[in-house]
């Protein structure tokens, strides 16, 4: 029994109580009383904070008088202070580095995006070209006197139109670190909330604390419309214009001290210096009520006369966001300096019923294909009637949350099917119809014996 416990314990490695880095990264740890392990860097920082930098910390683990092994046996260290060791095979399989010759051309990127993202043709073209130009800039050092500026992007689109999914897919195609953060949690330094450096801390974590790898990654800041300037308020705007000001240096390119494994800086957390010059920043937001600002600008030409535009000319236009300009975003509350560091502006279309049907059927990892795969593991063939696709899409349109509504609807009607099918081994095929989606009937169930007879005949 003891041998088995020791063998399981060998699969884990200890990590520093302060910076949370494992022993394989920081070297031999100092074993302190009360089951605490501290790396030498954190111990030095602790001494510096007490002694003002006057006390130098040498490898205490090699000094017999200060080795804490005599107080805390290694085997007694709890698992919650250990990190599982990576297998030798995992260490050997290094991810291929992105090179100038291996960057997919814009048309190749768009073809791969087409496999996962339905519609949004203009958005896919814009992001493919921008990402291609950005990584050519990053990987080429022969620009002579011509310095190419960053291709930071700002995407505007209604909720559920695929902003986050588009960025996730492009990062997966390029195999680069991706950090997705939410602007709603960001506040001015000194206030409760995340500092702007926390977006880089997440990128560093996504790159396994490899600074060089993180400096070639992508940061997606979602809900960027939530940091617009607040109007008609007498209180300090700590989560609006102040956050936009704080993001300026990061977006443009600067060396920033980033806390490792923490959301904010403090004396007990190690810091890493990241140069953001080559990090691609993509900001996205739904920008509610932006349509009213656009309509107001377009209707300024309305006046009395034969050639005047009607004031309700744009009221019934569904994709009014396609006409957005930087001036509209300034009116919304984004400061000019912030918009100037996001030179590429593009919009995503709101999804109609036909696009939702395509999302259900066509992408490589469509949610209905996922359920078909799950049921095929039980030997059951899951099919959908054409009327069922449109019934699901109609219900999703009513919720007005875009593609997000599809998952909730499918989870709802698939619950009973996923629960009941494993109870009967004789079920061979289940067909979903619109009547079942609308609650007017049951799914069509065919038994294995009947299917076998049909195949033989």
BAVEXVO-904504 format. One record per residue (C-alpha): x negated, y, z. Coordinates in steps of 0.5 Angstrom, whole numbers, padded with zeros to 4 digits, always signed. Layout:
REM BAVEXVO-904504
XYZ
...
//
This chain:
REM BAVEXVO-904504
+0000+0000+0000
-0006+0005+0002
-0009+0003-0005
-0003+0005-0009
-0002+0012-0005
-0009+0013-0006
-0009+0012-0013
-0003+0016-0014
-0006+0022-0010
-0012+0021-0015
-0007+0024-0021
-0007+0030-0018
-0012+0036-0017
-0012+0041-0011
-0011+0049-0013
-0013+0055-0010
-0008+0057-0005
-0008+0065-0007
-0009+0065-0015
-0006+0058-0016
-0011+0056-0021
-0013+0048-0020
-0020+0046-0018
-0022+0044-0026
-0022+0051-0027
-0025+0055-0021
-0030+0050-0019
-0030+0047-0012
-0025+0049-0007
-0027+0051+0000
-0022+0047+0005
-0019+0051+0010
-0016+0049+0017
-0008+0048+0016
-0009+0045+0009
-0011+0051+0005
-0015+0051-0001
-0019+0057-0003
-0023+0058-0009
-0030+0062-0009
-0027+0068-0013
-0021+0069-0008
-0026+0068-0002
-0030+0074-0005
-0024+0078-0006
-0022+0077+0001
-0029+0079+0004
-0029+0085-0001
-0023+0088+0002
-0025+0087+0009
-0032+0089+0008
-0031+0094+0003
-0036+0090-0002
-0041+0090+0003
-0041+0083+0005
-0043+0078-0001
-0040+0071-0001
-0045+0065-0003
-0042+0058-0005
-0040+0056+0002
-0038+0049+0000
-0045+0048+0000
-0047+0050+0007
-0046+0045+0012
-0044+0050+0018
-0038+0053+0014
-0036+0047+0010
-0028+0046+0012
-0028+0038+0010
-0029+0037+0018
-0023+0040+0019
-0018+0038+0014
-0019+0031+0010
-0018+0031+0003
-0013+0026+0003
-0009+0030+0008
-0007+0036+0003
+0000+0036+0001
+0002+0035-0006
+0005+0042-0006
-0002+0045-0006
-0004+0040-0012
-0004+0040-0020
-0003+0034-0024
-0009+0033-0028
-0009+0033-0035
-0010+0026-0038
-0017+0025-0042
-0013+0025-0049
-0009+0031-0048
-0016+0035-0047
-0019+0032-0053
-0012+0034-0057
-0014+0042-0058
-0009+0046-0062
-0012+0048-0069
-0014+0055-0069
-0011+0060-0073
-0016+0062-0079
-0015+0067-0085
-0014+0061-0090
-0009+0057-0085
-0004+0063-0085
+0002+0061-0089
+0004+0066-0094
+0010+0071-0093
+0014+0066-0098
+0012+0060-0094
+0014+0063-0087
+0021+0065-0090
+0022+0058-0093
+0020+0055-0086
+0025+0060-0083
+0030+0058-0087
+0030+0051-0085
+0032+0053-0078
+0035+0060-0078
+0042+0061-0082
+0043+0068-0086
+0039+0074-0084
+0035+0074-0091
+0033+0081-0090
+0030+0080-0083
+0027+0074-0085
+0023+0077-0091
+0021+0083-0086
+0019+0079-0080
+0015+0074-0085
+0011+0080-0089
+0010+0084-0082
+0007+0078-0078
+0003+0076-0085
+0000+0083-0085
-0002+0083-0077
-0005+0076-0077
-0009+0078-0083
-0011+0085-0079
-0013+0081-0073
-0017+0075-0077
-0021+0080-0081
-0027+0084-0079
-0029+0087-0086
-0024+0093-0086
-0030+0098-0087
-0027+0105-0086
-0020+0103-0087
-0017+0101-0080
-0010+0098-0081
-0005+0099-0076
-0001+0094-0072
+0005+0092-0075
+0010+0092-0068
+0017+0091-0070
+0024+0093-0067
+0030+0089-0069
+0037+0091-0068
+0043+0086-0068
+0049+0084-0064
+0049+0079-0059
+0048+0072-0061
+0045+0074-0068
+0039+0070-0067
+0034+0075-0065
+0030+0071-0060
+0031+0065-0064
+0028+0068-0070
+0022+0070-0066
+0021+0063-0063
+0021+0060-0069
+0016+0064-0072
+0011+0063-0066
+0012+0056-0067
+0010+0056-0074
+0004+0060-0073
+0002+0056-0067
+0001+0062-0063
+0002+0064-0055
+0009+0067-0054
+0012+0071-0048
+0019+0073-0048
+0021+0078-0043
+0027+0082-0041
+0026+0089-0041
+0032+0090-0035
+0027+0088-0030
+0022+0093-0031
+0021+0099-0027
+0016+0104-0026
+0010+0103-0022
+0011+0103-0015
+0019+0101-0015
+0022+0095-0014
+0022+0090-0020
+0017+0088-0025
+0011+0093-0027
+0010+0093-0035
+0004+0089-0034
+0008+0083-0032
+0010+0082-0040
+0002+0081-0041
+0002+0076-0035
+0007+0072-0038
+0003+0072-0044
-0003+0070-0041
+0001+0064-0037
+0003+0062-0044
-0004+0061-0047
-0006+0057-0041
-0010+0063-0038
-0014+0063-0044
-0015+0071-0045
-0018+0070-0052
-0012+0066-0054
-0007+0071-0051
-0010+0077-0054
-0008+0074-0061
-0001+0072-0058
+0006+0075-0059
+0010+0079-0054
+0018+0079-0055
+0021+0084-0050
+0029+0083-0051
+0034+0088-0048
+0030+0094-0050
+0036+0098-0051
+0037+0097-0043
+0031+0102-0042
+0034+0108-0046
+0034+0115-0043
+0040+0115-0038
+0044+0121-0039
+0048+0126-0034
+0044+0123-0028
+0041+0127-0022
+0037+0121-0020
+0030+0119-0022
+0030+0115-0028
+0025+0109-0026
+0028+0104-0031
+0029+0108-0037
+0024+0113-0040
+0019+0112-0035
+0019+0105-0037
+0018+0107-0044
+0012+0111-0042
+0009+0106-0039
+0009+0101-0045
+0006+0106-0050
-0001+0104-0048
+0000+0097-0048
+0004+0097-0055
-0001+0102-0058
-0007+0098-0056
-0011+0098-0049
-0015+0094-0044
-0010+0093-0039
-0012+0089-0032
-0007+0084-0031
-0005+0080-0025
-0006+0072-0026
+0000+0068-0024
+0004+0074-0021
+0009+0079-0023
+0005+0085-0020
-0002+0087-0017
-0004+0086-0010
-0011+0085-0007
-0010+0077-0006
-0008+0076-0014
-0014+0076-0019
-0014+0080-0025
-0016+0079-0032
-0017+0084-0037
-0013+0084-0043
-0014+0088-0050
-0007+0089-0053
-0010+0092-0059
-0009+0085-0063
-0003+0083-0059
+0004+0083-0064
+0010+0086-0060
+0017+0085-0062
+0022+0089-0059
+0030+0087-0060
+0036+0089-0057
+0044+0089-0058
+0044+0097-0057
+0052+0097-0056
+0055+0104-0058
+0050+0105-0063
+0055+0104-0068
+0059+0110-0066
+0052+0114-0067
+0051+0112-0074
+0058+0113-0076
+0058+0120-0073
+0052+0122-0077
+0055+0119-0083
+0061+0123-0082
+0058+0130-0082
+0059+0131-0089
+0066+0130-0088
+0070+0137-0089
+0076+0140-0092
+0076+0139-0100
+0077+0134-0106
+0070+0131-0105
+0070+0131-0098
+0069+0124-0095
+0074+0121-0090
+0073+0121-0083
+0075+0114-0082
+0071+0112-0088
+0066+0107-0084
+0071+0105-0079
+0072+0098-0082
+0065+0097-0084
+0063+0091-0081
+0055+0092-0082
+0055+0099-0080
+0048+0097-0076
+0045+0096-0083
+0045+0104-0084
+0041+0105-0077
+0035+0110-0077
+0030+0112-0072
+0034+0119-0071
+0040+0114-0069
+0035+0111-0064
+0033+0117-0061
+0040+0120-0060
+0041+0113-0057
+0036+0115-0052
+0029+0112-0054
+0024+0117-0054
+0020+0119-0060
+0013+0116-0058
+0016+0109-0056
+0019+0109-0063
+0013+0111-0066
+0009+0105-0064
+0014+0101-0067
+0014+0102-0074
+0018+0097-0077
+0025+0097-0076
+0030+0092-0079
+0037+0090-0077
+0041+0083-0076
+0048+0082-0079
+0053+0080-0075
+0055+0073-0076
+0062+0071-0080
+0066+0064-0080
+0062+0061-0086
+0055+0063-0083
+0057+0060-0076
+0060+0053-0080
+0053+0053-0083
+0049+0054-0077
+0053+0048-0074
+0051+0044-0080
+0045+0046-0084
+0039+0047-0079
+0034+0042-0078
+0036+0042-0070
+0043+0044-0071
+0047+0042-0064
+0052+0037-0068
+0045+0034-0070
+0043+0033-0063
+0049+0030-0061
+0049+0025-0067
+0042+0023-0065
+0044+0022-0058
+0050+0018-0060
+0046+0014-0065
+0042+0011-0059
+0048+0008-0056
+0049+0005-0063
+0055+0010-0065
+0056+0014-0071
+0059+0021-0070
+0062+0024-0075
+0066+0031-0076
+0071+0033-0081
+0070+0039-0085
+0077+0042-0082
+0073+0041-0075
+0067+0045-0077
+0072+0051-0078
+0076+0050-0072
+0070+0051-0068
+0067+0057-0072
+0074+0060-0071
+0074+0059-0063
+0067+0062-0063
+0069+0068-0067
+0074+0070-0062
+0069+0070-0056
+0065+0075-0060
+0058+0073-0057
+0056+0070-0064
+0052+0063-0064
+0052+0063-0057
+0059+0061-0057
+0058+0055-0061
+0054+0051-0055
+0060+0052-0050
+0065+0050-0055
+0062+0044-0057
+0060+0042-0050
+0067+0043-0048
+0070+0038-0053
+0064+0033-0053
+0064+0032-0045
+0070+0027-0045
+0067+0023-0051
+0060+0023-0048
+0063+0020-0042
+0067+0015-0045
+0063+0012-0050
+0058+0008-0046
+0064+0005-0043
+0066+0001-0049
+0060-0003-0053
+0065-0004-0058
+0066+0003-0061
+0062+0004-0067
+0064+0011-0070
+0068+0017-0067
+0070+0022-0072
+0072+0029-0069
+0078+0033-0073
+0081+0040-0072
+0087+0037-0068
+0082+0035-0063
+0078+0041-0063
+0085+0045-0062
+0087+0040-0056
+0093+0037-0061
+0090+0030-0062
+0085+0025-0060
+0078+0024-0064
+0079+0018-0069
+0075+0012-0066
+0073+0006-0070
+0071-0001-0068
+0064-0004-0070
+0068-0011-0072
+0072-0006-0077
+0066-0003-0080
+0063-0009-0081
+0069-0012-0085
+0069-0005-0089
+0061-0006-0091
+0062-0013-0093
+0068-0012-0097
//
